Each structure stands twice: as structure tokens, then as C-alpha cells.
Amino acid sequence: MSSLVRGVLVVDLGAQYAQLIARRVREAGAYCEIAPAARALEHAKKMDLAGVILSGGPASVYAPDAPHLPRGILELGVPVLGICYGIQWMAQALGGKVERADRREFGRTPISIVRSEDVFEGVGGRTVVWMSHGDQISQPPAGFEVYASSDTCPFAAIGDAKRGFFGFQFHPEVSHTVRGRELIENFVLRTCGLSGDWRPASIVEREVKAIREQVGEHGEVVLGLSGGVDSSIAAMIVHQAIGERLHCIFVDNGLLRKGERDVVEETFRGHFHMDLTVVDATERFLTSLKGVTEPETKRKLIGRDFVEVFKVEAKRFKNAHFLGQGTLYPDVIESVNVHGGNTAVIKSHHNVGGLPKDLNMQLVEPLRELFKDEVRQIGRFLRLDSRIVDRQPFPGPGLAVRCLGEVTAPRLAVLREADAIVREEIEGTEAAKTLWQYFAVLLPVKSVGVMGDARTYEEACAIRLVESQDGMTADWNLPPREVLQRISSRIINEVRGINRVVLDISSKPPATIEWE
């Protein structure tokens, strides 16, 4: 995709917000990629580069272990925006001075705008930003002027308009910086001169063209269709590119939510008239998972079986040398060290990380560099049913990662009914519009209960309700008491095998959205 689109390079200098910066650039209508400091210059030279953004980071620029960034990144002839650590590195590299601040700034901070132009065009007077720094610039490099200051930070924003070099000591990418989105938009559109055409129409157009080039005139694509947002929209894009040469495979692995198989068949075979094969592989998957309780092992076994099922099904199409997937950017970030930095692998995703060599298929992943909100925008552009576009994310391994402990048919049946109750009750309220995901988790923990004056000893069910924009971070949600009361009452009364319902009030991080 990068070869087709002029865009911005976000250099990750160890920031927790590097991906958030990228999202803000995309929201401004500009394409961007992320690269670690050590490979930033090499990466930049491979792009159709319009500008560079240097992220923040926890290090001090004068520390011996500070991230190394080639000075050549400032000699590419494009505008550069430094954020927090990024502007400190830039200032030092250009001859300025950075020192330990007399008073550390953290949190919401009022700043005064000195120059309401360039990156501050339309942003004047005073505004509130989010500060998080212990070091600060004590002397800007030659050619830089002050654009904004705070009571304790005289160089809260500086810039050299002639070279297109700007820097913020604060974080414009976070929502706490009131006018932050405008500042980033000013940089990518005004300073970098991008047209703001990174929109659903242009994304689809580029992906369709790329798929046609990759697959050729006679190639065929087998795509794993789950009925979720990602695989559904990936299927629509691939179908737009190659039509009937797309062969969708829906695998009923026995790990689906209640009624899911029927919805998929009705929607894609009945409404969209796609070539859809439904494979009932329930017995195969449950046999593989017998006795398995370790989360990563579950995911890997499920991923292995998916690949094996596809290998069998693909043999029916002699030109099916391509495997379509709905992989998203957050999937890649969590599964593999995609940018070559020190990011830890949090959990594996069955559709990320490559395929066995003997599969002899190339990946077709039209959504691989997109965030979830971008995918939903594309879905609306393609006029997909809102029941699909706005559907909550569902993990590739299905209910297996929500059925803690051993995954068995009886336990899945219990979880499936409890989950259906949660979804039904939440979807009947206003809360559904603000929630990213809402589901039930079956815990391998039994507790004593009383039903009908008799003692029970059954499993517990956890309810997970979270708010998020992209799945990278999330916060728990507390719906009205009466909604929780109905959910708890219905699960305990209608689902045999559960006698206790608890609420998960963990944010991501430190927890993940899914339990496994």
C-alpha cells in the first residue's frame, strides 16, 4: 500500500502513544506508517514521503541508552514534527540544549499561543494541553521561534517555518489536549501539503487495484468468512476486485455464538450472492482442544486447524493460490514485533504471523494496515448492513478464549446461552451504541449457591463490557443497575450450570479485552 500512497512516517521512539499518533494522522485524511528509530531513515527512503513525526518516549536525550535516531532523518527535505521526546531530540541534534526541568509537568496544562500560524493556524489565545515530561528545552536551535508557552515551560511549542520543523513539548495526540487534532491536521495538511484524501473511497479504490495486480486475471482467492466486521468487509473489497473468483469459506468450528452460522449463510449467500462453502468442523476442533487449558496453546491449535481446513477446501479451486484474511493493524501489533522495536508479544492471533510453506498460498489482506474505526467507515461506504458494520468484534478463536479451562461441548453450550442473554439485554439499551464489546466469560471456578432451598455447586460467569475506539486501549463500562440485574437474573435462572455472575471492571492495559 505504501508504494501507492504519499504519506507521513511516524517514528516510534519508545512511546506508548505511537499508534495513537498514527490514528490521528489517518483521521486527518492522511496515510502514515510507523517505524522504529533504528530503521526510520531506511524506511523513510522507501516511502513516498511527505513528512515525519517523531513520537515521545520515556528516555532522556542525554542518557547513554537513549533511542538512536540517524540525524539524516532531518535532511530528507520534508517537514518534521517532534512530540515531547521527539522535539527534545530534534532540538539537541540541531544545536539546541535540553536539560532536566526544575519542575516536572504532568497532566492538563494551560498554554498561551504566541504565534497563531503554521501548525497553530486557527488555534489562538489560551488552550489546554496534556504535558508529561521531566526534561525540557532550555535553548532552542538557531532559526526556531516560540509558538506557545506555559507558566513553567517557556518553549512548550517551537518551530522553524522555513524548514517546516516544528515541535510540541506536550502530546497533541491524546484527547486531553483540547485542540490537539487541529494541530496534527495543520501539520499533515498545511505543512506537509497532503490532500486529505485518505478516505474510504480512496482506500477501497487502492485496495481493489492492489488485489487485481496481486491476483492477476485468472487467480482465485479463498477467504475465511466469519461473519464479523473484518472478514465481511475484507470479502466485500476482494469481491469488488475479482468477483466470482472469490470463494468464501465459513468454518463452523463449534466455537461460534448462538445463531451465528444461520446469519452468515443468509447474509452472504442469500443477500450478497457470494460463493460460500460452509464446513462443519466442530468435531475436529473440539477433539484438538480436549484437555487443553493453556490460552496460547488453544489459539495455536485453533489456528492450525483453520489452516488445515483451508488446505483441504482450497484443493477444489485449481487457481486458488491466495488466502484472503481480515487481519487488522492492532492484530499485527499484538501478535508480532511488526515494527522491529522492543514490543512484547501479548497474544497470538490465528490469522497473523505467516502461513506454513506447504500451504503454497499468498496472503491477501486488504485491511492489514487499518484500524477498526477505519474499517467500519469503509463498511458504511460499501453500504453494508449496519448489523454487520456495527457488530462488536469477535475473536478468531471464538468462544474458546472465553471458555476458560478445558473447552468441551457442554461448557460451550452453557457459555453460548449466557452470552446470548448478555447480547440481547445490552442491545436493547442505549449502552450498545457506546460499547466496543459486551460478552460473557465462563470461569472454571465453582461456588456454592442456593436454588429452591437446595445447595448448588456450579460455575461462575463473568460479564465483560468495555468502551474503546480501536481495541488498542479500553475501559470498562458500568451500565444501569437494572440492566445488570436483568442479565444476572436471566443467566442464573435460564442457564443450567451457572449460579454466580460477576462483573469484570478491568481496563486495557493492564488487562486485555479478552480473558485469554
C-alpha positions in Angstrom: 0.0 0.0 0.0 2.8 2.4 0.9 4.1 2.4 -2.7 0.7 3.8 -3.9 0.2 6.5 -1.2 2.1 9.6 -0.3 2.2 9.9 3.4 3.8 10.6 6.8 6.3 8.4 8.7 5.7 8.2 12.4 9.0 7.3 14.1 8.4 5.3 17.3 10.9 6.4 19.9 9.5 4.2 22.6 6.2 6.0 23.1 3.1 4.4 24.5 1.2 6.6 22.1 2.9 5.9 18.7 -0.1 4.1 17.4 -2.4 6.8 18.6 -0.4 9.4 16.7 -0.8 7.2 13.6 -4.6 7.1 14.1 -4.8 10.9 14.4 -2.9 11.3 11.2 -5.3 8.9 9.5 -8.3 10.8 10.9 -6.9 14.0 9.3 -7.2 12.2 6.0 -3.5 11.3 5.5 -1.8 8.0 5.1 1.0 7.1 7.5 3.3 4.2 8.5 5.2 3.5 11.7 8.9 2.6 12.0 11.3 2.2 15.0 14.1 4.8 15.4 16.9 2.4 14.3 15.2 1.8 10.9 13.5 5.1 10.4 15.8 6.5 7.8 15.8 3.3 5.8 12.0 3.2 6.0 11.6 6.8 5.1 13.6 6.4 1.9 11.3 3.6 0.7 8.1 5.8 1.1 6.6 8.5 -1.0 7.4 10.7 2.0 5.6 14.0 2.7 6.6 14.4 6.3 7.9 12.9 9.5 6.5 12.8 13.1 8.9 11.9 15.9 7.0 10.4 18.8 7.5 10.9 22.5 9.4 8.4 24.7 10.4 7.7 28.3 14.2 8.3 27.8 16.3 11.4 28.3 18.1 12.6 25.2 21.3 13.0 27.1 21.2 9.5 28.6 23.6 6.8 27.2 20.7 4.4 26.5 18.5 7.0 24.7 17.0 5.8 21.4 19.4 6.3 18.5 17.9 8.2 15.5 20.0 9.0 12.4 20.4 12.7 12.0 19.7 12.1 8.3 16.0 12.0 9.2 16.3 15.8 9.4 17.9 16.0 6.0 15.2 14.4 3.8 13.8 17.7 2.7 10.4 17.2 4.3 8.7 18.8 7.3 9.3 17.2 10.7 7.1 17.4 13.8 8.7 16.4 17.1 6.4 15.5 20.1 7.8 15.5 23.6 11.0 13.4 23.4 10.8 13.9 19.6 11.3 17.7 19.9 13.9 17.3 22.5 15.9 15.0 20.2 15.4 17.4 17.3 16.5 20.4 19.4 19.7 18.7 20.6 20.5 17.4 17.1 20.2 20.9 15.7 22.4 22.6 18.2 19.9 23.4 21.0 20.1 22.4 24.6 17.9 20.1 26.7 18.1 19.9 30.5 16.3 18.5 33.4 13.3 20.7 34.2 13.3 22.5 37.5 9.6 21.5 37.8 8.2 18.4 36.1 4.9 19.0 34.2 2.3 16.2 34.1 -1.3 16.3 33.2 -3.6 19.0 31.9 -1.7 22.3 31.5 -2.9 25.7 30.2 -0.6 27.2 27.5 -0.6 30.6 25.8 -0.3 30.7 22.0 2.4 33.2 20.9 2.1 32.6 17.1 -1.3 31.7 15.8 0.0 30.5 12.4 1.5 27.5 10.6 0.7 24.4 12.8 -1.2 26.8 15.1 -3.3 28.2 12.3 -6.8 28.8 13.8 -5.6 28.0 17.3 -5.0 31.2 19.3 -5.3 32.6 22.8 -5.0 30.0 25.5 -5.8 26.4 25.4 -5.3 23.2 27.5 -2.8 20.5 26.6 -1.5 17.3 28.1 2.0 17.5 29.4 4.2 14.6 30.5 7.9 15.4 30.8 10.8 15.8 33.3 13.2 17.3 30.7 12.6 20.4 28.6 14.4 22.6 26.0 16.4 25.3 27.7 17.7 26.8 24.5 16.1 26.2 21.1 18.2 25.7 18.0 19.1 28.6 15.7 16.2 29.6 13.5 13.4 28.3 15.8 10.8 30.7 17.3 8.4 30.2 20.2 4.9 29.3 19.2 3.5 28.6 22.7 4.5 28.6 26.3 3.2 27.6 29.7 3.9 29.0 33.2 6.8 26.6 33.7 7.7 25.7 30.1 8.8 28.7 28.1 9.2 26.5 25.0 6.0 24.5 25.0 5.9 24.7 21.2 8.7 25.9 18.8 9.1 26.0 15.1 11.3 26.9 12.1 8.7 27.6 9.5 11.3 27.9 6.7 12.4 24.3 7.1 9.0 23.1 8.2 10.4 21.9 11.6 8.0 22.1 14.5 7.8 20.7 18.0 5.4 20.3 20.9 6.6 19.6 24.4 3.0 18.3 25.0 1.1 15.5 23.5 -1.4 16.6 20.8 -2.5 13.0 20.0 -4.3 12.4 23.3 -7.9 13.6 23.8 -6.9 15.6 26.9 -5.2 18.1 24.6 -8.2 20.2 23.6 -7.1 21.4 20.2 -4.7 18.5 19.5 -6.4 17.1 16.5 -6.4 20.5 14.8 -2.7 20.8 15.4 -1.9 17.4 13.8 -4.3 18.2 11.0 -2.5 21.5 10.4 0.8 19.7 10.2 -0.2 17.0 7.8 -2.4 19.1 5.5 -0.9 22.6 5.7 2.8 22.0 6.4 3.2 18.6 4.6 0.8 19.6 1.8 -1.2 16.4 1.9 -4.6 16.5 0.2 -6.5 14.7 3.0 -7.8 12.0 0.5 -7.1 9.1 2.8 -10.8 8.3 2.9 -12.9 5.2 2.5 -13.4 5.8 -1.3 -9.7 6.2 -2.0 -8.8 3.3 0.3 -11.2 0.9 -1.4 -10.0 2.1 -4.8 -6.4 1.5 -4.0 -7.0 -1.9 -2.4 -9.1 -3.1 -5.3 -6.3 -2.1 -7.7 -3.7 -3.8 -5.5 -5.7 -7.0 -5.2 -6.2 -7.2 -9.0 -2.5 -6.7 -9.6 -1.6 -9.3 -7.0 -4.1 -12.0 -8.0 -4.0 -11.4 -11.8 -6.6 -12.1 -14.3 -7.1 -15.8 -13.5 -6.1 -16.2 -9.9 -8.7 -17.2 -7.3 -8.9 -16.3 -3.6 -10.2 -18.4 -0.8 -11.3 -16.2 2.1 -12.1 -17.2 5.7 -15.5 -15.6 6.3 -16.5 -15.5 10.0 -19.4 -13.1 9.5 -17.6 -10.5 11.7 -16.9 -6.9 10.7 -13.3 -7.6 9.5 -13.7 -10.7 7.4 -17.0 -9.4 6.0 -15.5 -6.1 4.8 -12.4 -7.8 3.5 -14.7 -10.1 1.5 -16.6 -7.1 0.0 -13.3 -5.5 -1.1 -11.9 -8.7 -2.6 -15.3 -9.5 -4.3 -15.3 -6.0 -5.8 -11.8 -6.7 -7.2 -12.3 -10.2 -8.6 -16.0 -11.0 -8.4 -16.8 -14.7 -8.7 -13.2 -15.7 -8.4 -13.6 -15.2 -4.6 -14.5 -18.3 -2.7 -15.6 -17.7 0.8 -15.2 -20.5 3.4 -17.2 -20.4 6.6 -15.9 -22.8 9.2 -18.3 -23.9 11.8 -15.8 -24.9 14.4 -18.3 -25.3 17.2 -16.9 -22.2 18.9 -19.5 -19.8 17.5 -22.1 -17.6 19.2 -25.7 -18.6 19.2 -27.3 -18.4 15.7 -24.1 -17.2 14.0 -24.0 -19.8 11.3 -27.5 -19.1 10.1 -26.8 -15.3 9.9 -23.7 -15.8 7.8 -25.4 -18.1 5.3 -28.4 -15.8 5.0 -26.3 -12.7 4.5 -23.5 -13.7 2.2 -25.0 -16.5 0.2 -28.6 -15.1 0.2 -28.1 -11.3 0.0 -24.6 -10.7 -1.5 -24.7 -13.8 -3.7 -21.1 -14.8 -2.9 -19.7 -18.3 -3.5 -19.9 -19.6 0.1 -19.0 -23.0 1.4 -20.0 -24.0 4.9 -17.7 -26.6 6.6 -18.9 -28.2 9.8 -15.6 -28.9 11.6 -17.0 -28.9 15.1 -15.8 -32.4 16.0 -12.3 -31.8 14.6 -11.8 -28.6 16.7 -13.2 -30.0 19.9 -11.0 -33.1 19.6 -7.9 -30.9 19.2 -8.9 -28.9 22.3 -9.6 -31.8 24.5 -7.8 -31.5 27.8 -6.1 -28.2 26.7 -6.3 -25.3 29.2 -3.3 -23.1 28.3 -4.5 -20.0 26.4 -1.7 -19.7 23.8 -1.9 -23.5 23.1 -5.7 -23.1 22.4 -5.0 -20.3 20.0 -2.3 -22.1 18.1 -4.3 -25.4 17.9 -7.3 -23.4 16.5 -5.1 -21.6 14.1 -3.5 -24.9 12.9 -6.9 -26.5 12.3 -8.1 -23.4 10.4 -5.1 -23.7 8.1 -5.7 -27.4 7.6 -9.3 -26.9 6.8 -8.4 -24.3 4.2 -5.8 -26.6 2.7 -8.5 -29.2 2.1 -11.1 -26.7 0.8 -8.6 -24.9 -1.5 -7.9 -28.0 -3.5 -11.3 -27.6 -5.1 -10.1 -24.5 -6.8 -7.1 -25.1 -9.1 -6.2 -21.4 -9.3 -6.8 -20.6 -5.6 -3.2 -19.7 -4.8 -4.3 -16.8 -2.5 -5.8 -16.8 1.0 -7.9 -13.7 2.0 -8.0 -12.6 5.6 -9.5 -9.7 7.6 -6.3 -9.0 9.6 -6.2 -5.6 11.2 -3.3 -3.4 12.3 -3.9 -4.0 16.1 -3.9 -7.8 15.4 -0.4 -7.4 13.9 0.9 -5.2 16.7 -0.2 -7.6 19.4 1.0 -10.7 17.7 4.3 -9.9 16.2 7.0 -7.3 16.6 5.9 -5.7 13.4 8.0 -2.5 13.6 11.2 -4.2 14.8 11.2 -2.5 18.2 11.0 -3.9 21.7 7.3 -4.5 21.7 6.4 -7.7 23.5 4.1 -10.3 22.0 0.9 -10.1 24.1 -1.1 -12.9 22.4 -1.0 -14.6 19.1 -3.8 -14.3 16.5 -4.5 -17.3 14.3 -4.6 -15.1 11.2 -1.2 -13.3 11.8 2.4 -14.3 11.5 2.7 -16.2 8.3 1.5 -19.5 6.8 3.1 -22.9 6.5 5.3 -23.2 3.5 3.4 -26.3 2.3 0.2 -24.3 2.0 1.5 -22.7 -1.2 -0.8 -19.7 -0.9 -0.1 -16.0 -0.7 -1.9 -13.7 1.7 -4.4 -11.1 0.5 -5.1 -8.8 3.4 -6.8 -5.6 2.4 -7.3 -4.4 6.0 -3.9 -5.2 7.4 -2.8 -1.6 7.9 -6.1 -0.3 9.1 -7.6 0.4 12.5 -11.0 -0.8 13.4 -12.7 2.6 13.1 -11.4 2.9 9.6 -12.7 -0.5 8.7 -16.2 0.4 9.9 -16.1 3.6 7.9 -15.3 1.6 4.8 -18.2 -0.8 5.6 -20.6 2.1 5.7 -19.2 3.4 2.4 -19.8 0.0 0.9 -23.3 0.2 2.2 -23.1 -3.0 4.3 -26.0 -3.7 6.6 -25.5 -1.9 9.9 -25.9 -5.2 11.7 -22.6 -6.2 10.3 -20.8 -2.9 10.2 -21.6 -2.1 13.8 -21.3 -5.6 15.1 -19.0 -6.0 18.1 -15.6 -7.6 17.4 -15.4 -11.4 17.9 -12.1 -13.2 18.4 -10.8 -15.6 15.7 -10.6 -18.5 18.2 -14.3 -17.8 19.1 -15.7 -18.9 22.4 -12.6 -21.0 23.1 -10.9 -17.9 24.6 -14.0 -17.0 26.6 -14.4 -20.6 28.0 -11.6 -20.6 30.5 -10.2 -24.0 31.3 -11.0 -27.0 29.2 -13.2 -26.4 26.2 -16.0 -29.0 25.9 -19.3 -29.2 24.1 -21.4 -29.0 27.3 -19.4 -26.0 28.7 -19.6 -24.2 25.3 -23.4 -24.8 25.3 -23.6 -23.1 28.8 -21.4 -20.2 27.7 -23.3 -19.8 24.4 -26.7 -19.3 26.2 -25.2 -16.9 28.8 -23.5 -14.8 26.0 -26.8 -14.7 24.1 -28.5 -13.2 27.1 -25.8 -10.6 27.6 -26.0 -9.5 24.0 -29.8 -9.5 23.9 -30.1 -7.3 27.1 -27.3 -4.9 26.1 -28.6 -4.5 22.5 -32.0 -3.4 23.9 -30.4 -0.4 25.6 -28.7 2.8 24.7 -25.4 1.4 26.1 -24.9 -0.7 23.0 -24.1 2.5 21.0 -21.2 3.3 23.2 -19.7 -0.1 23.9 -16.9 -1.7 21.9 -17.6 -5.2 23.2 -20.0 -6.9 25.6 -19.9 -10.6 26.3 -19.9 -13.4 28.8 -16.9 -15.5 30.0 -17.3 -18.9 31.6 -14.9 -19.4 34.5 -13.5 -22.7 35.7 -14.4 -21.8 39.2 -17.3 -23.4 41.1 -19.0 -21.8 44.0 -21.8 -22.8 46.4 -25.3 -21.4 45.8 -28.9 -21.9 46.9 -31.7 -22.6 44.4 -35.1 -23.7 45.5 -33.8 -24.3 49.1 -31.3 -26.8 47.7 -27.5 -26.4 47.6 -25.9 -25.9 44.2 -22.2 -26.1 43.2 -21.8 -24.6 39.8 -19.5 -22.5 37.7 -19.3 -18.7 37.6 -19.9 -16.4 34.7 -18.1 -13.0 34.2 -19.6 -10.2 32.3 -17.2 -8.0 30.2 -18.4 -4.6 29.0 -15.8 -2.3 27.5 -15.5 1.0 25.7 -12.8 1.6 23.1 -12.1 3.3 19.8 -9.7 0.8 18.2 -9.1 -2.1 20.6 -5.6 -0.9 21.5 -6.8 0.5 24.8 -10.1 0.0 26.5 -12.0 1.0 29.7 -14.7 -0.9 31.5 -18.3 0.3 31.4 -21.0 0.2 34.1 -24.5 0.1 32.6 -27.6 1.0 34.7 -28.1 -1.3 37.7 -31.4 -2.6 36.3 -29.6 -3.8 33.1 -27.1 -5.8 35.2 -29.8 -7.1 37.4 -31.7 -8.5 34.4 -28.6 -10.0 32.9 -27.7 -11.7 36.2 -31.2 -12.9 37.0 -31.7 -14.3 33.5 -28.4 -16.2 33.3 -28.8 -17.8 36.8 -32.5 -18.7 36.1 -32.3 -19.7 32.4 -28.8 -21.3 32.1 -28.2 -24.6 33.8 -24.6 -24.8 35.1 -24.1 -21.2 36.3 -25.1 -20.0 39.8 -23.0 -16.9 40.1 -22.5 -13.8 37.9 -19.6 -11.3 38.4 -18.6 -8.1 36.6 -15.2 -7.5 35.1 -14.0 -4.0 35.9 -10.5 -4.1 34.4 -9.1 -1.7 31.9 -6.8 -2.4 29.0 -4.0 -2.1 29.9 -3.1 -3.8 32.2 -5.7 -6.4 31.3 -6.6 -7.4 27.7 -10.2 -7.2 26.5 -10.4 -10.9 26.1 -9.6 -13.1 29.1 -7.3 -15.4 27.1 
